[in-house]
Amino acid sequence: MNKLASALKNIVFKDPYKWNFWLIIAFAVRLVVFLTELNTNKFSHGITGVWGVADNDTYGYLGSIDNLIQKGTYTPDLRMPGYGVFYLPLALVFPKVVACNILILVQFLLSAISTYLLPLIALQLFKKRVFFYATFYLYVTNIYSVSDDIFLLTESLTTSLLIGAVFCFVTYFKNYNKKRLVMAGVLLTGVIFMRPVFAVLLVFLLAILLVNLIKNKRALILPVVLFTSFFVLCDGSWIIRNYKHYKRIIPLTKALFDIKQAEPYLRPLIDFTRSFGGSIEWWDPRTESHWLVKDDTIALDMNDTVFVLSKDTVYNGKRIPMAKGIPFANDMYTSKFNLDSLMQLRKQLLQYKSDIKLPEAKRAELIEVINNKLQVYTRSIEDEKPLSFHIKARWKLLKGFLSESSYEIPYIKFTFRIYHILCLLILGFGILGILLMSGYWIRLSVQSIVPLIPLFTIIIHPLVLRLTVGRFFVPAFPFMIICAIYAVVWLKDRFLKIAQ
């Protein structure tokens, strides 16, 4: 029995630097989840023959590359070409379906490799093996991140490249290997070109680099050049390209949202919904914006307080009963609009969307009325209810963002309850870990990278950009795991100290 326990211990707690062992475990576990998700997810595959999932956003990433190949122009260009860089060489050699399937495999492979790099980051920064083992087993078995590997979207590659960039960055300080610093810059550039919001992270890491180089009395200029040169080269080329097309400097992306020409009401609708802390996810029947623009809702419930679905609806594989309503708080209304106003607005929106026989001049007139209403309603909330607009709405958005971040639907049904509880625990202990590591991020020590990534993600999306889309937290989630482990280890050490 003792021999068996000893053998099991040697396997479970094997030397962290036995990379072949840990990669085999990562590939094996991730492969099981990956194949299960491919066969059990409830989403439409979008492109016939594609193994994974292609949704509306997929075409914003791949369609521009298809146009580049077929017509010689990268259009539409509302999204930066980071994801397209991975798709382009595949699309040049293979048919689209094959290229998409290979891209999904690439996402899986990089995800599995990053599963080993993440615990190495924790070990390098905090110098305790418990961080390696806890991080590895929590991350390899967690469905939260691996579920995105089957989607033709940026989350999977962004997460893998971000982990790789941080790994190269923190291990640079181990022996000041210049290649690691260059690679960190290359990978971070890939992250930024897929998710432009992470450009702020480049500034954070540059500050951390400078502070720690000065602290260790090392040269500054060469490391800074090595770290930033690839981004400067790529973004400089992108700026030149944009200037030729638009005669203005566009360093990242032209717009926050990819608004289609056929939906000119969406931008004002998004601004209005965000002004009172609502969700902009009009495709999700659980959100306020959906109830205003989709025809699967009917009037109000018996108490005239919430919109209700006209029928039971299935979303993300889960049934939403028709009785489920989205409340509009009584204190959100102003002198410019009330519940009746919203009902009238909804009728006009549905008319614009559905009445194809409406003359073009009437359509133009109707959309002008709709957009003017939305803009007036938005300004009235900001002017008449500044506390609600600036504070209450952001608090509601923050709660919505964290709630969605803990509720990404897994496809393996029997794991859902355990999985959701685990996500909530990671978020809870992770927030505590961020607070406990305040000394690190105030001093800009290398360890501060770990709490800064989830902290930045939580601040920038719901509080600055007013977005509650849960998948935006995916790249930060691996680092939230390390924050949660830090909090648990800290609490354990304190309890042991008190006990002694």
C-alpha positions in Angstrom: 0.0 0.0 0.0 2.8 2.4 0.9 4.6 1.5 -2.4 1.4 2.3 -4.3 0.9 5.6 -2.5 4.6 6.5 -3.1 4.3 5.6 -6.8 1.1 7.7 -7.2 2.7 10.6 -5.4 5.7 10.4 -7.7 3.4 10.6 -10.7 1.0 13.3 -9.4 3.9 15.4 -8.1 6.5 14.7 -10.7 9.4 17.2 -11.3 7.8 20.3 -12.9 10.6 20.5 -15.4 9.9 17.0 -16.8 8.3 18.8 -19.8 7.6 15.7 -21.8 5.5 14.1 -19.0 3.5 17.2 -18.3 2.8 17.9 -22.0 1.6 14.4 -22.5 -0.8 14.8 -19.6 -2.0 18.2 -20.9 -2.5 16.8 -24.5 -4.4 13.7 -23.2 -6.8 15.5 -20.9 -7.4 18.4 -23.2 -8.0 16.0 -26.1 -10.7 14.2 -24.2 -12.5 17.5 -23.4 -11.9 18.8 -26.9 -13.4 15.8 -28.7 -16.3 15.7 -26.2 -17.1 19.4 -26.9 -16.9 18.9 -30.7 -19.5 16.2 -30.4 -21.8 17.6 -27.8 -22.0 21.4 -28.4 -25.4 22.8 -29.3 -24.2 25.6 -31.6 -24.7 25.8 -35.3 -21.5 25.0 -37.1 -22.0 27.9 -39.5 -19.8 26.6 -42.3 -20.7 23.2 -43.7 -18.0 20.6 -43.0 -16.3 22.6 -40.2 -15.8 20.5 -37.1 -16.1 23.4 -34.7 -18.3 26.5 -34.4 -18.3 29.5 -36.8 -20.7 32.3 -35.6 -21.4 35.8 -37.0 -18.2 37.2 -35.6 -16.2 34.5 -37.4 -16.9 36.1 -40.8 -15.5 39.4 -39.5 -12.2 37.7 -39.0 -12.1 35.3 -41.9 -14.1 37.2 -44.5 -11.5 40.0 -44.7 -8.8 37.4 -45.5 -11.0 35.7 -48.1 -11.4 39.1 -49.8 -7.7 39.7 -49.6 -7.0 36.4 -51.4 -9.8 36.8 -54.0 -9.8 40.6 -54.6 -6.5 41.8 -53.2 -8.0 44.1 -50.5 -8.4 43.5 -46.8 -12.0 44.5 -46.4 -14.0 45.0 -44.3 -11.2 46.2 -42.0 -13.0 46.9 -38.7 -11.0 44.1 -37.1 -7.2 43.9 -36.9 -5.7 41.1 -38.9 -4.2 39.1 -36.0 -6.5 36.1 -36.3 -6.2 36.3 -40.1 -2.5 35.8 -39.9 -3.1 32.3 -38.8 -5.8 31.7 -41.3 -4.2 33.2 -44.4 -1.4 30.6 -45.1 -3.9 27.8 -44.6 -6.5 29.4 -46.9 -3.8 29.9 -49.6 -3.0 26.2 -49.6 -6.3 24.4 -48.7 -10.0 24.8 -49.4 -11.8 27.0 -46.8 -13.4 24.1 -44.8 -10.0 22.3 -44.5 -8.3 25.6 -43.6 -10.8 26.2 -40.8 -10.5 22.7 -39.5 -6.7 22.9 -39.4 -7.0 26.3 -37.6 -9.2 24.6 -35.0 -6.5 22.0 -34.5 -3.8 24.7 -34.2 -5.9 26.3 -31.5 -6.1 23.0 -29.6 -2.4 22.3 -29.9 -1.3 25.8 -28.7 -3.9 25.6 -25.9 -2.4 22.3 -24.7 1.1 23.7 -24.8 0.0 26.8 -22.8 -1.5 24.5 -20.2 2.1 23.5 -19.2 3.5 27.1 -19.6 1.0 28.6 -17.2 2.1 26.6 -14.1 5.7 27.3 -15.0 4.9 31.0 -14.8 3.4 30.5 -11.3 6.5 28.5 -10.2 8.9 31.0 -11.6 7.2 33.9 -9.9 6.3 32.5 -6.5 9.1 29.8 -6.1 6.8 27.2 -4.5 6.0 23.9 -6.2 2.4 24.0 -4.8 1.8 26.8 -7.3 2.9 24.6 -10.2 0.8 21.6 -9.2 -2.3 23.5 -8.2 -2.2 25.7 -11.3 -1.7 22.8 -13.7 -4.4 20.5 -12.3 -6.9 23.3 -12.0 -6.3 24.6 -15.5 -6.0 21.3 -17.4 -9.3 20.1 -16.0 -11.2 23.4 -16.3 -13.6 23.6 -19.2 -13.8 27.4 -19.1 -10.9 28.0 -21.4 -10.7 24.8 -23.4 -14.3 25.3 -24.5 -13.1 28.1 -26.8 -10.7 25.9 -28.7 -13.6 24.7 -30.9 -14.7 28.2 -31.9 -13.3 30.1 -34.9 -12.9 33.2 -32.8 -10.0 35.0 -31.1 -10.4 33.8 -27.5 -8.4 30.5 -27.8 -5.4 31.9 -29.7 -5.4 35.1 -27.6 -5.3 33.1 -24.4 -2.5 30.8 -25.6 -0.4 33.6 -27.0 -0.9 35.7 -23.9 0.3 32.9 -21.7 3.3 32.3 -24.0 4.1 36.1 -23.9 4.0 36.2 -20.1 6.1 33.0 -19.8 8.8 34.5 -22.1 8.7 37.8 -20.2 9.0 36.4 -16.7 11.7 33.8 -17.7 13.7 36.6 -19.3 14.5 37.8 -15.7 15.9 34.4 -14.8 19.1 34.8 -16.9 18.3 37.8 -19.1 18.1 35.8 -22.2 17.5 38.3 -25.0 15.7 35.8 -27.2 13.0 35.4 -24.5 12.4 39.1 -24.5 12.1 39.3 -28.3 9.7 36.3 -28.3 7.6 38.0 -25.5 7.2 41.0 -27.8 6.3 38.9 -30.8 3.6 36.9 -28.9 2.2 40.0 -27.3 1.9 41.7 -30.7 -0.2 38.7 -31.8 -2.4 39.2 -28.8 -2.9 42.9 -29.5 -3.6 42.3 -33.2 -6.4 39.9 -32.2 -7.7 41.9 -29.2 -6.6 45.5 -29.5 -7.6 46.3 -25.9 -4.5 44.5 -24.8 -2.3 47.3 -26.2 -2.6 48.7 -22.7 -0.8 45.6 -21.4 2.2 46.5 -23.6 2.5 49.7 -21.6 2.2 47.8 -18.3 4.8 45.3 -19.2 7.2 48.0 -20.5 6.9 49.8 -17.2 7.6 46.5 -15.3 10.6 45.9 -17.5 12.0 49.3 -16.9 11.5 49.3 -13.2 13.1 45.9 -12.8 16.0 46.7 -15.1 16.7 49.8 -13.1 16.4 47.9 -9.8 18.9 45.4 -11.0 21.2 48.1 -12.5 21.1 46.7 -16.0 21.1 48.5 -19.4 17.8 49.9 -20.5 17.8 50.8 -24.2 18.6 47.4 -25.8 16.0 45.4 -23.8 13.3 48.0 -24.5 14.1 47.9 -28.2 14.1 44.1 -28.3 10.8 44.0 -26.5 8.9 46.6 -28.5 10.6 46.4 -32.0 8.2 43.7 -33.4 5.1 45.6 -32.3 6.5 48.9 -33.7 7.2 47.2 -37.0 3.8 45.5 -37.3 1.7 48.4 -36.0 3.7 50.9 -38.0 2.9 49.0 -41.2 -0.8 48.8 -40.1 -0.8 52.6 -39.5 0.7 53.3 -42.9 -1.9 51.0 -44.5 -4.7 52.8 -42.7 -3.4 56.2 -43.5 -3.3 55.4 -47.3 -7.0 54.3 -47.1 -8.4 56.9 -44.7 -5.9 59.8 -44.6 -5.8 59.6 -40.8 -3.7 57.8 -38.2 -5.5 54.7 -36.9 -3.0 52.7 -34.7 -5.4 49.9 -33.8 -9.0 49.7 -34.9 -11.5 52.1 -36.4 -14.4 51.3 -34.1 -15.2 49.6 -30.9 -18.0 47.6 -32.5 -18.4 45.8 -35.8 -21.7 47.4 -36.9 -23.1 46.2 -40.2 -24.4 48.7 -42.7 -27.8 46.9 -42.7 -28.2 47.6 -38.9 -27.6 51.4 -38.5 -29.7 51.4 -35.3 -27.3 49.2 -33.4 -24.7 51.8 -32.4 -27.3 54.2 -30.8 -29.1 51.1 -29.3 -25.8 50.0 -27.8 -25.1 53.4 -26.3 -28.6 53.6 -24.9 -28.4 50.1 -23.3 -25.0 50.8 -21.8 -26.2 54.1 -20.3 -28.4 52.3 -17.8 -26.1 49.3 -17.3 -27.9 46.9 -19.7 -26.2 44.2 -21.8 -25.5 45.0 -25.5 -25.8 41.3 -26.5 -28.9 41.6 -28.6 -28.4 38.1 -29.8 -29.0 36.7 -26.3 -32.7 36.4 -25.3 -31.8 37.1 -21.7 -30.7 40.7 -22.3 -32.5 44.1 -22.5 -31.3 44.9 -26.0 -32.7 41.6 -27.3 -36.1 42.4 -26.0 -36.1 45.7 -28.0 -35.0 44.4 -31.4 -36.1 40.8 -31.7 -39.6 39.7 -32.7 -39.7 36.7 -30.3 -40.8 38.9 -27.5 -44.3 40.1 -26.7 -45.4 43.2 -24.9 -45.2 43.1 -21.1 -46.1 40.7 -18.3 -49.2 41.0 -16.2 -47.6 43.6 -13.9 -46.3 45.7 -16.8 -42.7 45.4 -15.5 -40.9 43.1 -17.8 -40.8 42.0 -21.5 -41.5 38.3 -21.9 -40.7 35.8 -24.6 -43.5 34.8 -27.0 -42.4 31.2 -26.7 -39.9 29.0 -24.9 -36.4 29.6 -26.3 -33.2 27.6 -26.4 -30.0 29.5 -26.1 -26.5 28.0 -25.8 -28.2 24.6 -25.4 -30.3 25.8 -22.4 -34.0 26.3 -22.4 -35.3 29.7 -21.4 -39.0 29.6 -20.4 -41.3 32.2 -21.9 -42.1 33.5 -18.5 -38.5 34.6 -17.9 -38.5 38.4 -18.1 -35.9 41.1 -18.3 -36.8 43.9 -15.8 -36.4 47.6 -16.6 -35.7 49.4 -13.3 -38.3 52.0 -12.4 -35.6 54.6 -11.6 -34.1 54.4 -15.1 -36.7 56.6 -16.7 -36.3 60.3 -17.3 -38.4 63.2 -18.5 -37.6 62.1 -22.1 -38.9 58.5 -22.0 -40.9 56.0 -20.0 -42.1 52.4 -20.4 -44.6 53.5 -23.1 -41.8 55.2 -25.0 -39.8 52.0 -25.0 -42.8 50.0 -26.3 -43.3 52.5 -29.1 -39.5 52.4 -29.9 -39.6 48.6 -30.0 -42.5 48.7 -32.5 -40.6 51.1 -34.7 -37.4 48.9 -34.5 -39.3 45.8 -35.5 -41.0 47.7 -38.4 -37.7 48.8 -39.7 -36.3 45.3 -39.5 -39.2 43.4 -40.9 -41.2 45.6 -43.3 -39.2 44.9 -46.5 -41.9 46.6 -48.6 -41.4 50.0 -46.9 -40.2 52.6 -49.5 -36.5 53.6 -49.1 -37.4 57.2 -48.3 -39.7 56.0 -45.5 -37.0 53.6 -44.2 -34.5 56.4 -44.1 -37.0 58.6 -42.3 -37.9 55.8 -39.8 -34.3 55.0 -38.9 -33.6 58.7 -38.3 -36.5 58.9 -35.9 -35.3 55.7 -34.1 -31.8 56.9 -33.8 -32.8 60.3 -32.7 -35.0 58.8 -29.9 -32.2 56.5 -28.7 -29.7 59.4 -28.6 -32.1 61.7 -26.7 -32.9 58.9 -24.2 -29.2 58.3 -23.7 -28.4 62.0 -23.2 -31.3 62.3 -20.8 -30.0 59.6 -18.5 -26.5 61.2 -18.5 -27.9 64.7 -17.9 -30.8 63.9 -15.5 -29.4 60.9 -13.6 -25.6 61.4 -13.5 -25.2 59.2 -10.4 -27.1 56.4 -12.2 -25.1 56.9 -15.4 -21.7 57.1 -13.9 -21.9 54.9 -10.8 -25.0 52.6 -10.7 -24.8 51.6 -14.3 -21.1 50.7 -14.0 -21.8 48.7 -10.8 -24.6 46.8 -12.6 -22.3 46.2 -15.6 -19.5 45.0 -13.3 -21.8 42.5 -11.7 -23.1 41.4 -15.1 -19.6 40.9 -16.4 -18.5 38.8 -13.5 -21.7 36.8 -13.6 -21.3 36.0 -17.3 -17.6 35.3 -16.8 -18.6 32.5 -14.3 -21.3 31.2 -16.5 -19.7 30.2 -19.8 -21.8 27.2 -20.7 -19.9 23.9 -20.8 -21.1 21.2 -23.1 -20.4 18.2 -20.9 -23.6 18.3 -19.0 -22.7 16.3 -16.0 -19.9 18.6 -15.1 -21.9 21.8 -15.1 -22.8 22.2 -11.4 -19.3 21.3 -10.3 -17.8 23.4 -13.0 -19.9 26.5 -12.1 -19.1 26.2 -8.4 -15.4 25.9 -9.3 -15.6 29.0 -11.5 -17.3 31.0 -8.7 -14.6 29.9 -6.2 -11.8 30.8 -8.6 -13.4 34.3 -9.2 -13.9 34.8 -5.4 -10.5 33.7 -4.3 -9.0 35.3 -7.4 -10.3 38.7 -6.4 -8.9 38.2 -2.9 -5.6 37.2 -4.4 -5.5 40.4 -6.5 -6.0 42.4 -3.3 -3.4 40.5 -1.4 -0.9 41.0 -4.2 -1.4 44.8 -4.2 2.1 45.2 -2.9 3.4 43.6 -6.0 1.5 45.7 -8.5 2.1 48.9 -6.6 5.9 48.3 -6.8 5.6 47.0 -10.4 7.6 43.9 -9.5 7.6 41.0 -12.0 5.0 39.2 -10.0 2.5 42.0 -10.6 1.9 40.7 -14.1 -0.4 38.0 -12.7 -2.9 40.2 -10.8 -2.7 43.1 -13.4 -4.1 41.0 -16.3 -7.4 40.0 -14.6 -7.6 43.4 -12.8 -7.1 45.3 -16.1 -9.7 43.0 -17.8 -12.3 43.6 -15.1 -11.8 47.4 -15.2 -11.5 48.0 -18.9 -14.6 46.0 -20.1 -17.5 46.7 -17.7 -16.2 49.9 -16.2 -14.5 51.7 -19.1 -16.0 50.2 -22.3 -19.3 49.3 -20.5 -19.4 45.7 -21.9 -20.6 42.6 -20.1 -19.7 40.0 -22.8 -18.5 37.0 -20.7 -16.0 35.6 -23.3 -13.9 38.8 -23.0 -12.7 37.5 -19.6 -11.4 34.2 -21.2 -7.8 35.4 -21.7 -7.5 36.6 -18.1 -9.0 33.5 -16.5 -5.8 31.5 -16.4 -4.1 34.2 -14.4 -7.2 34.5 -12.2 -6.5 30.8 -11.3 -3.0 31.8 -10.1 -4.4 34.7 -8.1 -6.9 32.3 -6.5 -4.1 29.8 -5.6 -2.1 32.7 -4.1 -5.0 33.6 -1.9 -5.5 30.0 -0.7 -1.7 29.6 0.0 -1.7 32.9 1.8 -4.7 32.0 4.0 -3.2 28.5 4.7 0.1 30.1 5.8 -1.7 32.6 8.1 -3.8 29.9 9.7 -0.7 27.7 10.4 1.1 30.7 11.8 -1.8 31.5 14.2 -2.1 27.8 15.1 1.6 27.7 16.1 
